[in-house]
Amino acid sequence: MAMTDDAIAHMDAKVSDEVAIEIENMNKWYGTFHVLRDINLTVYSGERIVICGPSGSGKSTLIRCINALEEHQQGRITVDGTTLSSDIKNIDRIRSEVGMVFQHFNLFPHLTILENCTLAPIWVRKTPKKEAEETAMHFLTKVKIPEQADKYPGQLSGGQQQRVAIARSLCMKPRIMLFDEPTSALDPEMIKEVLDTMIELAEDGMTMLVVTHEMGFARQVANRVIFMDEGQIVEQNEPEEFFHNPKSDRTKLFLSQILGH
Amino acid sequence: MSDKPAHNVAFVRETTLPPSPPPVAETGAIKWMRENLFSSAFNSIMTILGVLAVYQILSLALPWLLNGVWNASSIRDCREILDGATGGCFAVLTERWHQLVFGRYPQDSYWRPTLAFLLMFAAFAPVLFSNLPKKMLIFTGLYPFIAYYLVWGGSVLVPILSLVGFAVGYVVYTRLVDRSFATGFFGGVAAAIAVWYIGGFIINEDSTFLALEQVESRDIGGFMLNLILGVVCLSVSLPLGIVLALGRQSRMPIIKWICVVFIEFIRGVPLITLLFVANVVLAYFLPPGTNFDLILRVMIMITMFAAAYIAEVIRGGLAALPRGQYEAGDSLGLDYSQSMRLIILPQALKISIPGIVNVAVGLFKDTTLVSVISMFDLVGMVRGPILASTDWNGVYWELFGFAALLFFVFCYGISQYSQWLERQLQTDHR
């Protein structure tokens, strides 16, 4: 699948020199198990990074450290100029700037779709209810399910739920979006609708970190692919180079396994 | 080509099968009976035995109920009227209903607890039914003070002072809570205590300003006492239980251990022991001369007991929530109290409803245990003044049957409400 020249041009235009996330010498342990080893990563505003790797390689843990869902023990993470510390106010501020989409959607089942989307803007941003609802409808229209606003998450299909989850994050007007295997829990028929939504988001210039095995998506929208194994960044490159000319043996093996059938 | 897979493996469906109605079988009562009552030899025997048992019970109970005596002045009168025939002596209920319901409450003031009871429905309505206007909650907030004033009487200044104390405490809390929760909480408590302390000097306890006749706690009894204990203890123990359950999950070791020790200790001790402690043992520790109301002491004990159980029920609900719900709340930037209030507790409490109702019904029935520490609740009244009197010594079935019926009506009501609530809260449309 070759990328059109048009897509490449439009991709590079949006990447700036402004640093969105800076991770320096970050280490993390679960008990005595060393999950993340000496991670260094700089993400620029508008970049779309796909992180892949075998299971247990620490890719989810890495992006969960960025919004402090997991605590790192060593090193420094700076998000949008704010350095993560154990100060709760600091963490809450970063979280409200960083949207997150989970593998299992994690919508709030006791609230309607609209309430799911307006909850955080109303309580965290103190947006008036009416304005929050207008914003929510705007983003629900963007993910193409405005007609489901008054339903409960339990009444929606997996793909629709994941699109609501994306809209819910967008309602906080985040500057960075993290996606933790957003399509892994979906039926094949529904993966496309979620990926389309993410592609659209990428075209709007959102800074995105995506943990996924969807290599088609990586080829189409990423401007950097990171391969992780055993808690380390093994290789990172532009998608074209990464897929056609992988350097490390581990990457070659991984690519042959997921692309080989 | 037919739509049946034939010998060859390749098969393509060409026509979609239309849905067809189920096979016509015999319907109606006979079919139902054959399926449910006489489906096998064993079931047929059980059905016949069951019918015989019901007949046996009804043939004993019905004459006793229908032939009952409602007008007599003593059990001897009853026996004379019945003249050897089977029949209940329900006259004890008509004769002593005021003792059964109100205990030794002054007869000319029965309207006061009755009014408090009726107002209770208005006070609980906005809490129990969320579709009512939120403004009604103001009355709910005022109700405890109104009810206290109505039932115990005395000067209106006492409940007003108590209300002012709570109000001042709340205002101080809201002012300080932005700084930190602990400052707000302890500041509020301190302010409230200060108001009560200073107010205690200003108001003379014997003030007759808008006073209703004062009723002593020992005169409050009958089913009214069970209701007061049940309602007060349950309303206080529910929030306390939530706090204990959250405290037990806390990452702060001191808070966690206080909650764990409290819950495990209270759960490990029989309620009756706690009631004896309230009745007898506490008196040794209080300074001589202090008059710490017995009903209040009992309330504190029952509340602690129920709170410990409710805390464990809610902990079960909290544990049942997927971790993702906490993470979703966190990732949106909600702080601890927001994500608890808006996301975690509504779901955890919904899961816990059957367990909480279980505790509530059990607690309500357990209020009859106070009869053991010589308080005259419904059971205490029956066992004490009524059965001990020469007039009614021996009418066990009628009295305890009445007590059972009263409790059943209330407990069944609670259980029906909880089932309705669960249906209301169902959003997963399974």
Chai-1 contact restraints between the chains, C-beta under 6 A:
chainA,res_idxA,chainB,res_idxB,connection_type,confidence,min_distance_angstrom,max_distance_angstrom,comment,restraint_id
A,N67,B,S331,contact,1.0,0.0,6.0,A-B,restraint_1
A,L69,B,E327,contact,1.0,0.0,6.0,A-B,restraint_2
A,D92,B,G333,contact,1.0,0.0,6.0,A-B,restraint_3
A,D92,B,D335,contact,1.0,0.0,6.0,A-B,restraint_4
A,R95,B,S331,contact,1.0,0.0,6.0,A-B,restraint_5
A,R95,B,G333,contact,1.0,0.0,6.0,A-B,restraint_6
A,S96,B,G333,contact,1.0,0.0,6.0,A-B,restraint_7
A,M100,B,S331,contact,1.0,0.0,6.0,A-B,restraint_8
A,F102,B,G324,contact,1.0,0.0,6.0,A-B,restraint_9
A,H104,B,G324,contact,1.0,0.0,6.0,A-B,restraint_10
A,N106,B,G324,contact,1.0,0.0,6.0,A-B,restraint_11
A,N106,B,A328,contact,1.0,0.0,6.0,A-B,restraint_12
A,F108,B,I343,contact,1.0,0.0,6.0,A-B,restraint_13
A,P109,B,T427,contact,1.0,0.0,6.0,A-B,restraint_14
A,H110,B,P346,contact,1.0,0.0,6.0,A-B,restraint_15
A,H110,B,Q347,contact,1.0,0.0,6.0,A-B,restraint_16
A,H110,B,T427,contact,1.0,0.0,6.0,A-B,restraint_17
A,A120,B,L332,contact,1.0,0.0,6.0,A-B,restraint_18
A,W123,B,Q338,contact,1.0,0.0,6.0,A-B,restraint_19
A,V124,B,G333,contact,1.0,0.0,6.0,A-B,restraint_20
A,Y152,B,T427,contact,1.0,0.0,6.0,A-B,restraint_21
A,G154,B,T427,contact,1.0,0.0,6.0,A-B,restraint_22
A,G154,B,D428,contact,1.0,0.0,6.0,A-B,restraint_23
A,G154,B,H429,contact,1.0,0.0,6.0,A-B,restraint_24
A,Q155,B,H429,contact,1.0,0.0,6.0,A-B,restraint_25
